[in-house]
Amino acid sequence: MTMRHQALALDYDGTVAENGRVTKAVEDALRRARDAGLKLVLVTGRELDDLMRACPTELFDAVVAENGALLYRIDASGCPVEHPLASPPPPAFAEALRARGVYPLVEGRIVVATLQPHEVTVLGVIREQGLELEIVFNKGAVMVLPSGVNKGTGLATALASLGLGLHHVVGVGDAENDHSLLAACDVGVAVANAVPSLKSRADIVLDGARGAGVVELCDRMLAGELDAFDAPRA
C-alpha cells in the first residue's frame, strides 16, 4: 500500500492512552498501521522512565519524551539509545523550587515539572536565577523546559533520524502542549476530547475520544482518506 504520509506522530496521555494505559484495540490499530508501512513516533510530555513503565514503547519507531527534550530509539544493533535534545537547568533551580514549597516536583533528564498553581513560583525563580527557560502547560501540569524546546522540535529530530521530513507526517494530540506538534505536521489532528484551543487549530477533529480517536485515525489513513487532504496553512 502506498500512502501520501509515511509517519504518524502521537501524543500519549489523553490520546493514545486512556487512564495512562494503551488498550488492546489501540495497540492492534497501531500494529496495523506499522504493518502497512507507517512509521510511528510517540511524542509525549512524560519522563522516559515513567513512560516505559506504562507504555509498550516497542510499538513505536521512535519516542520523543519530556515534551521534545529527549529522543529514545532502538539502534540497528537492537540496543536502546537516549539522545538528549537540550541541556537540563542547573541543580540550583529545582533546589530553589523545593525550598519554596513547590510540590510535587519531578526532575527528568531535562524537564522539571510540577502542577498548577505553582507556575507563579516557578516563573519567579526563573527570573531570579536569570535562566532561559519556558513554562509549558499540559492541562494541570506545569513543565519547565529550555527555551525553544517543544514537541515540534523533538518530532523534527525524530523524523530526521528515520530519514523523513515533517511533510511526511500526520500528528494527533489533545492538550495545550500539542499545539507545536500539530503545527509541525503536514496534517494536524485533534481527538474529540482535546481542549477547545487545540480543536480550533487542528486541520481535522476526530469523532472518537482518546484511543477510539486514534483507531479512527489509523483506519482513515489506511483507507487513503488523508491522501488528498490539503491542510490550509496561514
URVEN-V419582 format. One record per residue. PSI is psi in whole degrees, 0 to 359 (NA if undefined). NEAR is the number of other ideal C-beta (glycine too) atoms within 10 Angstrom. D_LAST is the distance of its C-alpha to the last C-alpha in Angstrom with 2 decimals. Layout:
PSI_NEAR_D_LAST + PSI_NEAR_D_LAST
This chain:
131_8_31.46 + 123_8_28.50 + 151_18_25.04 + 317_15_21.67 + 140_19_20.85 + 357_18_23.53 + 153_26_22.90 + 122_28_22.29 + 128_31_21.51 + 133_28_23.02 + 161_29_23.58 + 279_22_27.28 + 128_22_28.47 + 355_23_27.27 + 277_30_25.64 + 320_29_28.09 + 148_23_30.92 + 124_17_32.65 + 36_9_35.01 + 1_14_34.41 + 154_12_35.60 + 125_18_34.40 + 164_17_36.17 + 323_8_37.89 + 319_12_35.64 + 316_23_32.54 + 317_15_34.48 + 319_12_35.58 + 319_21_32.06 + 322_24_30.88 + 322_13_33.98 + 319_15_33.28 + 316_23_29.82 + 319_16_31.41 + 332_10_34.19 + 357_13_31.76 + 359_12_30.40 + 138_23_27.33 + 138_21_27.16 + 128_20_26.79 + 122_26_25.47 + 129_26_26.22 + 107_30_24.03 + 156_30_25.80 + 350_29_26.64 + 153_27_30.31 + 152_21_32.84 + 314_21_34.02 + 318_10_37.63 + 317_14_36.76 + 316_22_34.38 + 339_15_37.05 + 336_10_39.54 + 333_15_37.38 + 140_21_35.34 + 82_11_36.49 + 344_17_34.46 + 347_7_36.10 + 341_18_33.69 + 145_25_30.88 + 336_20_30.54 + 151_24_29.15 + 126_27_28.79 + 112_31_26.55 + 175_29_28.37 + 39_29_28.28 + 36_30_24.53 + 0_33_23.82 + 351_27_26.97 + 128_24_29.32 + 133_23_29.28 + 131_20_32.14 + 160_20_33.24 + 123_15_36.46 + 181_9_37.42 + 335_7_39.19 + 2_6_42.54 + 11_6_41.60 + 139_8_41.45 + 138_12_38.83 + 132_12_36.98 + 136_12_34.94 + 102_13_32.58 + 136_12_31.68 + 9_20_28.25 + 172_19_29.05 + 143_10_32.20 + 159_18_33.55 + 161_21_34.28 + 151_11_37.93 + 331_9_40.48 + 338_12_41.15 + 306_19_37.81 + 325_19_38.77 + 318_11_42.33 + 323_18_41.31 + 316_22_39.31 + 319_10_42.35 + 336_10_44.62 + 13_13_42.64 + 18_9_42.94 + 117_19_39.49 + 137_10_40.16 + 159_8_39.11 + 121_15_37.87 + 132_15_36.84 + 119_16_36.57 + 201_21_34.97 + 321_16_34.98 + 313_22_32.27 + 147_25_30.82 + 130_21_32.83 + 149_23_32.25 + 200_22_33.74 + 158_15_33.08 + 145_11_32.13 + 32_9_33.49 + 0_19_34.33 + 331_16_31.00 + 316_10_32.68 + 317_16_35.50 + 313_23_33.24 + 321_14_31.24 + 318_13_34.58 + 321_21_35.92 + 314_19_32.86 + 315_10_33.40 + 322_10_37.16 + 357_13_37.02 + 42_6_34.36 + 146_16_32.25 + 76_9_28.70 + 154_18_27.73 + 150_14_24.95 + 131_15_25.38 + 132_22_23.29 + 144_15_24.03 + 84_21_24.69 + 244_14_26.02 + 354_10_29.41 + 149_19_29.28 + 111_21_28.71 + 138_25_27.94 + 125_25_28.43 + 158_26_26.98 + 146_18_26.81 + 133_10_23.89 + 357_10_20.85 + 125_24_22.24 + 183_24_20.34 + 326_28_19.94 + 317_21_17.07 + 321_19_19.33 + 319_29_22.29 + 318_25_20.78 + 318_18_19.93 + 317_14_23.60 + 316_28_24.94 + 321_25_23.25 + 323_12_24.53 + 340_16_27.95 + 3_17_27.74 + 25_9_26.76 + 163_18_23.26 + 172_13_19.70 + 334_17_16.56 + 352_12_15.61 + 356_19_18.89 + 146_26_18.30 + 136_28_17.60 + 144_30_17.62 + 138_29_19.16 + 188_31_20.09 + 346_25_21.26 + 179_24_21.15 + 322_16_19.45 + 2_24_19.87 + 359_35_17.94 + 314_20_14.47 + 327_22_14.53 + 307_31_16.05 + 322_26_13.55 + 331_17_10.55 + 341_22_12.75 + 160_26_13.58 + 320_20_12.78 + 125_22_13.24 + 131_23_13.41 + 141_31_16.34 + 137_28_18.17 + 164_29_21.90 + 334_15_23.41 + 8_17_24.80 + 156_28_21.58 + 149_18_21.05 + 323_8_19.23 + 325_13_16.39 + 319_23_15.65 + 320_16_16.10 + 337_10_13.60 + 347_15_10.80 + 150_23_12.41 + 326_19_11.81 + 136_18_15.59 + 122_14_18.20 + 157_22_21.62 + 326_9_24.84 + 149_15_26.79 + 147_17_27.01 + 231_22_27.52 + 325_23_29.48 + 325_19_29.63 + 321_25_25.86 + 317_29_26.06 + 315_20_28.82 + 315_19_26.81 + 315_25_23.85 + 315_25_26.36 + 320_14_28.09 + 322_16_25.00 + 317_23_24.02 + 335_18_27.64 + 357_10_27.87 + 11_12_25.06 + 336_12_22.83 + 358_21_19.66 + 325_11_20.57 + 8_7_18.90 + 128_15_15.94 + 99_8_12.69 + 125_15_9.89 + 137_5_6.76 + 137_7_3.77 + NA_4_0.00
